Amino acid sequence: MRKCVASIFDYSAVMMRPWADAGYECYCVDIQHPPGETVDGNIIKVGADVFSLNWPWEEFEFVSFFPPCTDVAVSGARWMKDKGLGALIDALRLFQVSVEMAEEAGCPYMIENPVNTVSTYWREPDFKFNPNDYGDPYTKETWLWTGGGFVMPPAIKPGDLFDAPTWVEPTDGSKMHLVPPGPDQKNIRSETPAGFAKAVFEANAPCMTGKISA
């Protein structure tokens, strides 16, 4: 049985690594990848504009989306007027196409962004988390819009009765605000926390949740 998952606007491929390790065929789409397909084990990096994708979405068992947030993030609100309406419209269009593709897939999905203005233009997010909720020792409030039966992994905090808590002290603070300017700044700041990626896999992979039989 073919097992496919995909992550869109994903340069780092961190979100897909737990799925790849479990044997899934993983597609990571980002315009920064080399044109065409680059195979890295079970991860296929696709260098393409999302508007050019014409995939059989019904074949996918999980999809995640990380639409660019620069022009909608609240952290950059002071510069929004200088960017103009065009930048805002482009950002919201990328978010919209994420919603459209996710709904077409009909499988568990998540659309990720930091605190932003999408909640004003569309609706409030379904979930919010910080990386330290899942083992990465820093904070960065992140919002998720989800559907298709997506299961939000529980953030296990001190005092909960679990043998293996995932919460850790955010000893690195809000380190993403300390990333120095440079060509890789945006990619570093937007990289998916590895602990959260693993938790999402464990909560949503059919092989982990019993949605399919061996």
Secondary structure, DSSP 4 states (H G I P E B T S, - for coil): ---EEEEES-SS-GGGHHHHHTT-EEEEE-TTSPBEEEEETTEEEEE--GGG----GGGEEEEEE----TTTBGGGGGGHHHHHHHHHHHHHHHHHHHHHHHHHH-S-EEEEEESBTHHHHS---SEEE-GGGGT-SS---EEEEEETT--PPP---TTSS-SS------TT-SGGGGPPSSTTHHHHHHPPPHHHHHHHHHHH-HHHHTSS--
